């Protein structure tokens, strides 16, 4: 498995987990304590994704 495939799998896995967390929080069926844990986990996953995708405050340039 190449690094690109591994990174893609990692990104997909993290994105899926974030979607699961959002669904659980929107359902409202979790305790306040569990909601905080899910929120913290989601924030951590988002930070990881931003680092992996190197998202910054850059500008998109149309080169066409």
Buried (B, 14 or more C-beta within 10 A) or exposed (E): EEEEEEEEEEBEEBEEEBEEBEEBBEEEEBEEEEBEEBEEEBEEBBEEBEEEEEEEEEEEEEEE
